[in-house]
Amino acid sequence: MGNREHLSLAQVERRFLEAMNTAGVACEAELDLSGKLVRFHVAGDKKGRKDGWYVAHADGNPSICFGWWGASRRRRYRCSMRPP
């Protein structure tokens, strides 16, 4: 194994938020990377609704599964461990 540079938590969170925004599931809150299911308000959805969801973790191989129940969207994203 060579000398691998790992992403910081801030870089992982930024990449997750970019993937969510690209998929049309915009989250405006700080992400919880604990691996627990989190519901949130999707930007542009009706006020007071929490139809967005995600499960994210940053340990080992950072990944996130997220979706928007209101729009029947679901995506998975795995972060590359190396910065671009």
N, C-alpha and C positions, 0 to 999 in steps of 0.2 A: 504494500500500500504506500502510495506517495503522500506528500504533505497536502492534505485537503483543507481548504478554507471553508468554514461553515457559516451559514447565514445567521445573523442576529435575530432575536425575536421580533424586533421592529421590521426587519426585512421580510421575514416570513409573513407577518400580519399584513404588510403592504401588498405583497404578492397575492395573498388570499383575497383582500379587498378588491384588487384589480381584476382578479378572475370573476368575482361576484358581480362587479359593475359591468364587465364585458358581457356576462350572461343575462344582464337585465334584472339582477337581484341586488340592488344597491342597498348596502347597510351603512348607516351613518354613525353607528356606535363603535366603540372599541371592542375588538373581538375577545371572546373568552376561549383560550386555547387549552382548556382542561379536559376535553373529550366528552363533555356533557352536551346534551341537546339544548340549544338555545333558540328561543323564538324572538323575533324582532319585527319592527315596523319597516316595511320596504318603502324606500323613497318613492313617492308618486302614488302609493296606494291610499285608500280611504283613511281618513284620520281615525286614530284609535285602534286600527287593526294590527294584529301581529301575525300575519300570514307567512312571513319569511322565517326560515329555520336554517340552522347549520350545526354540524358537529365537527370540531376542529381540534387538532393537537399538533404540537410543535416538537415533540420529542422523537428521537430516532429519525424517521423519514416523515417530515411534516406533510400533513394532508388535511383536506377539508371536503366534506360532503355538504351541499347546501341546496336549498330550493325555495320555491314560493308556491304555497298551496293555492293561493288565489289565481295564479296563472298556469298552474300545472307544469311548473319548471323544476327540473332536478339536474344537478351536475356534480361531478367529482373532480377534484383538482389535487395533484400531488406536486409539491414544490421540489425543484432541483436543489440539492444541497450546496451547490456552488453559486456564488454571486455571478451575475452576467459580466 
